[in-house]
Amino acid sequence: MPHEQFPAPQLIGQYRRFGELGPAYKIVAPVRPVDQDDWIVLIQIPESGEETEYRYSNIKNDPVAH
């Protein structure tokens, strides 16, 4: 697994939103691969300054924040 590469490097630095009405978050960096075709990704929530881990499979379904 250490040789796996994050499948969507273009997402790094992008802002997304938790669902249609949730707060925005910034995609900071891939952390590690998990499961089949999924990754844990570090995100930052500008509203609170919090950094946390979030699944790439969830990010793919969240809308881009405008």
N, C-alpha and C positions, 0 to 999 in steps of 0.2 A: 503493500500500500504506500510506502513512502515515495514511490515513483509516480504516483497519480498526480495529475495536474487539475487544478480547479477548472471546471468546464465553462465558466462564464467570466473571464477576467475583465470583460468590458463593464461589468456591474460595479466594480470597485470604484468608490467615490460617488456612486449614484444615490439619489434620495428616493425612498419608497415610503409608502404609508401602510400602517396596519389596517387593512380593509379600506373601505370607502371613506370612513369618517374618523379613523384612528389617527394618532399622532404620526408625524413623519420620522423617519430614521435614515441614517447614512450607513451605507455598506462600507465597512472599513477594510476587512481582510479575511481571506479564507483561513480557517484554523486547522481543520483536519477532516479527512473523508470519513463518513459513517455509512453503514448500510449499503445497499445497492444504489449507485448513482445519486447519492446525497452527500452533503457536506455540512459541517458546522461552520458558521460564518460569524465574525465579530461585527456587531453593529453598534452605532452610537445614536442615542436619542437626544437631539439638540435641546428639546424642551426641558429636559431634566439634567442633561450632561451625563446620564448613565450610559455605560458600555455593558453589553451583554452578548451572549451567544444566541444564535438563531439559525434555524435550518434553512438551507438553500431551497429545499422543496417548498417552504412557505414563502420565501422571497419571490419565487417565480410566480406565485399567485397574487402577490400584493401589487396594487397599482403604483405607477410612478407618481411621485409627489410633484406638484407644479407650484 
